[in-house]
Amino acid sequence: MHSGEPVPLVIAGEGVRVDRVRKFDEVSAAGGGFGFIQGREFMYLVLNYLERSKLVDLMDEPEDHSLLPG
């Protein structure tokens, strides 16, 4: 069953900013560095940490080209 309640999120690894949260629960996560993110923002966040994010809305031509970092 799905509800509209926020879900806590943790991302750990090299290059991930560290915040002051020390427990993984809804209340603690709400005070973390990510704050409240929407589903679409979540995917961009994950792709960015994987260095697979496309540079959104960066187009110098009418046709969309895949502009990936690296």
N, C-alpha and C positions, 0 to 999 in steps of 0.2 A: 504494500500500500504506500502511495506517495502522498506527501502533504506539502504545503507551501512553507514549511519551517526551514530556516537556514541550517546548513550542515557544516560542522567544523571541518577545517582543512589544514593539513600540515604538508609542507614540502621541505625536504631536507636534502642536503648534498652540497657539493663544491659550488661556490659562487652564489649560494642562496643567502640572502640577508638574514641575520639573526635578530630576533626581537626579544622582549623580556618575558614572554609566556613560558611557563615551566610545566603546565599541565595541559593534557589534551581533553578538553570537554567544551561544551557549548559556551559557557560563561567565560572561561579563560580565552578561548579562541576569538571571541568577540572583541577582545582588547588587543589582539595581535596586529602585526604589521600589514596583513592583507586587508583588514577591515571587512566590509561587506562587498562581495563581488557577485555579479550576475553570471549565468551559465555561459554566455558568449565570451565574457571577459576571462572566465576560467580556462577555456580552450586556448585563448591567446597567451595566457600566462604559462600554461604547460608547454606550448610550442616554443615560447621564448626561452624557457629554461633548457629545452632540448636543442636549442639553436636551429629550429626548423620553422620559425615564424616567417610568414610572408610579410613584406613591407606593405601594409594596407594603405590604400588610397594614394600611393606614390606612383603616378603615371605621367609620363611626358608624351604619350601617344594615346590615341583613342582606344587602341586595343590593349587589353589587360595582359601583361607578361608576368611570369613567375619570377619575382625578385626576392631570392632567398639570400640571407647573409652568408658570407663565407663562400 
